Amino acid sequence: MKRNLIGKVIGGLSLTSAMFVFQACYGTPQDFGLDLLVEGQVKSKISGLPIKGIKVSVADNLQYEYTNDEGRFSFYTEKRDNLSILFEDIDSIQNGIYLNRDTVLKNSKEKVFLDIKMEEK
Amino acid sequence: MFSSFKKLLFRKFKRSETKLHELNYLFWECTTRCNLNCLHCGSDCSKDSLYHDMPLDDFLSALDTVKTPSKNFMVVLTGGEPLLRKDIELCGRAIKKRGMKWSMVSNGHLYDKEKHISLLNAGLGALTISLDGLEESHNWLRNSKDSFSRVSNAINLAVSSSRLYFDVVTCINKRNFQELSSIRNYLIQKGVKAWRLFTIIPIGRAIRNPELFLDNCQLIELMEFINKSRKSSAIDVKFSCEGYVGNYELKVRDNYFFCRAGINIGSILIDGSISACPNIDRDFAQGNIYKDNFYDIWQTKYELFRNRRWTNIGKCAECADYKDCQGNGFHYWQGDKKNVLVCHNEQLKKQH
């Protein structure tokens, strides 16, 4: 720890500002981003049974995933305030017909579990 | 005077970093299969690799020996072409589940919209894609008729994500050398923020093709181009950390040359070998995950990486810049290791 600190001081004094941000020759840039793990399960509000094939997506973002046989989904997305997650029934009568809904995530830490109930149309 | 002082401090910084040897960056050569047959491939990758892809569980067993990863520790999936693995998202999620970051180096050939989304869902945080020129020169080097259009599409997708730390890398050779400005403009127009330029290492199948290597004048022109481009903020252009470039240090990169192979960079190669960057001569392997504890090896071995005095032979023995260069990039020590394979500094000096 102490040696690390000394190294940083010496490094800083040599005035090469980006020296702690290195990249291997054939590697990628370092990743300083923060992610939120969004997990959950989608069920029918009436029957309580899981719903398969619901499209779960992030607003203003290309990302989406479909719920599996157990109505579950799980994905990482960029951590930000007021993240809007949309739930859409896009498979017509297959797996039932449900009203779309959304939810806004505020002040989430590293992961969140969403228990979503969707109303039948 | 001021410059000498900075260099002196930087040498001390390097010594301190070497003593600490914190593992920050772990390459995983998860496959050596490849869907391209590039003229410059240093690893002679092909569609039919001699090796099976490393099973995810084997890699995870080794990764789990890193009990307390450093703050910005990340796993970099490389190949071959990582996207040929059907379980690439599973691999990423398993790494992420351990609280670690992961990234990937790709030729972009299979990087379509669906793949982009599934990789982001799996927590991909950084990405590097290769673009080796405008259409004709890129397709020539990549030995593929449609590689350029596919890579172009991949770049569009990567740029569209605010989450990804993304850059484009280009291997400069005699054919794309005249296109440097056009490539830069093309990338700016696409919204790319970072571009790294490489020369090609004379190893693997590259060695058979003299068109792949810049002459001394061209190397200087490349340095001048990078230096000039760095004065504009339109795109962050830099020379890769492949070698020491004498008077161009700090002009073509943000920091002085420091080959961190085996100091902060480790690797687990396709056959389980434990080493540093994947392009380093495989004779330098320090152990094997199938018989050794990976992190014990990291902590206790790697002597040749952390004490490079042995590179003070051949042309390096007579070089006035040895203290700052220390034998150029580690991957330039191949074969009998009696001399450095490439010396950028020498090439640049010859023209002055």
Interface residues (C-beta under 8 A of the other chain):
Chain A: R3 N4 I6 G7 I10 G11 L13 S14 L15 T16 S17 A18 M19 V21 F22 Q23 A24 C25 Y26 G27 T28 P29 Q30 D31 F32 G33 D35 L37 L62 Q63 Y64 E65 F75 Y76 T77 E78
Chain B: K6 K7 L9 F10 K12 F13 S16 E17 K19 L20 E22 N24 Y25 F27 N72 M74 V76 T78 K96 K101 S103 M104 V105 K113 H116 I117 L120 N121 A122 G123 G125 A126 L127 T128 S160 S161 S162 R163 L164 Y165 F166 D167 V169 A194 R196 F198 S240 C241 E242 L250 D254 N255 Y256 F258 R260 A261 N264 I265 C277 P278 N279 G329 H331
